Amino acid sequence: MTIDLRSDTVTKPSKDMLDAMHQAPVGDDVFQEDPSINALEAFASTMFGKENALFCPSGTMTNQIAIRCHTQPGDEVICDELSHIYQYEGGGIASNSGASVKLLQGDRGRITASMVEAVIHNPDDIHKPLSRLVVLENTANRGGGSCYAFNDIIEIGTVARQHGLSFHIDGARLFNALVAKGETALQYGEAFDTISICLSKGLGAPVGSLLLGDAHFIKKARRIRKVFGGGMRQAGSLAAAGLYALQHNIERLDTDHAHAKAIEAMLKEKSFVKEVVPVETNIVIAECKPDFNLPGFISSMNDKGVLFFAISPTRFRMVTHLDIHADMINQLEDILKQYN
Ligand SMILES: *Cc1c(COP(=O)(O)O)cnc(C)c1O
């Protein structure tokens, strides 16, 4: 049995999801005539209490469209140094929007209102870029799936608003945070100007992300999506998978979190593990002792069917998801017993 812990993007659509895709009516979404995409966008808008939503091929695209809509060339985007928008979107902030970035050193990917306030430039100082947008990530991927305290989000939003900055969230794994913290989508809809969510991570759809905001913003975003080459045509089958995921695969995320907690407990017992980043959701990051042969461990585990990889010379990551079942966690425990 293969136990694939590389990412929560390795899931396969379930039979019920495939049935929903098979039955989905389709039309041309560039004409806004795809009933399944329209239904998905309406469902998500209601869920978050936003006026409108836009279905896009990826979370990189929803984030990049948001940054483009919120900024003018030269404007500054404020985010944590570990952010996906900065680390893993190919320099898109610069190439797609011509914007500059102010990186903050947060705690496991999370920044605070005072950190944000300290770096907002005086708009009358003509030497400085105009601070224009604050972007948070929840859960924070490189923070090991860490979650914000909701009150910290409110405080950051207050600072952003006081200074006339927009407030966007990269919520690729927002539902993991909602389930872990007992929060609601409506709270996030109220706190942020714009929201990006991924259907293809923990929710288990094959593809797709949604960008949410007010009607004026989404109208602009729809234009930018076309410019970026993301205007899809008869893509309703993909949207049907996403709608199925939103309707069926949110509450079950607590199972993924319990599995990640179990893996954390196993790894803490290992003499070669220096520490495990506290597990809050579905991502486990372990730091190994410096003399440990991490590449050797990983290839030996891979040979036994346990797939994961190193994210630095001393760190590895394991991610749980809806295709990781309890029997796999038990098997993983047995396999790990073969190592100190
Ligand atoms: C996966 C991810 C995205 C979007 O990735 P795509 O592969 O482009 O869909 C954005 N932000 C975070 C934090 C992610 O983990």
The ligand as an SDF file (V2000), in Angstrom:
LIG
                    3D

 15 15  0  0  0  0  0  0  0  0999 V2000
   -1.2870   25.5500   -3.0060 C   0  0  0  0  0  0  0  0  0  0  0  0
   -1.2800   26.9360   -2.4940 C   0  0  0  0  0  0  0  0  0  0  0  0
   -1.7010   28.0110   -3.2940 C   0  0  0  0  0  0  0  0  0  0  0  0
   -2.1700   27.8620   -4.7240 C   0  0  0  0  0  0  0  0  0  0  0  0
   -1.5300   26.9140   -5.4430 O   0  0  0  0  0  0  0  0  0  0  0  0
   -1.9930   26.4300   -6.8860 P   0  0  0  0  0  0  0  0  0  0  0  0
   -1.1830   25.2080   -7.0630 O   0  0  0  0  0  0  0  0  0  0  0  0
   -1.6260   27.5200   -7.8250 O   0  0  0  0  0  0  0  0  0  0  0  0
   -3.4610   26.1800   -6.8630 O   0  0  0  0  0  0  0  0  0  0  0  0
   -1.7160   29.2650   -2.7350 C   0  0  0  0  0  0  0  0  0  0  0  0
   -1.3460   29.4520   -1.4680 N   0  0  0  0  0  0  0  0  0  0  0  0
   -0.9500   28.4600   -0.6660 C   0  0  0  0  0  0  0  0  0  0  0  0
   -0.5880   28.7480    0.7420 C   0  0  0  0  0  0  0  0  0  0  0  0
   -0.8890   27.1640   -1.1490 C   0  0  0  0  0  0  0  0  0  0  0  0
   -0.4950   26.1810   -0.3440 O   0  0  0  0  0  0  0  0  0  0  0  0
  1  2  1  0
  2  3  1  0
  2 14  2  0
  3  4  1  0
  3 10  2  0
  4  5  1  0
  5  6  1  0
  6  7  2  0
  6  8  1  0
  6  9  1  0
 10 11  1  0
 11 12  2  0
 12 13  1  0
 12 14  1  0
 14 15  1  0
M  END
$$$$
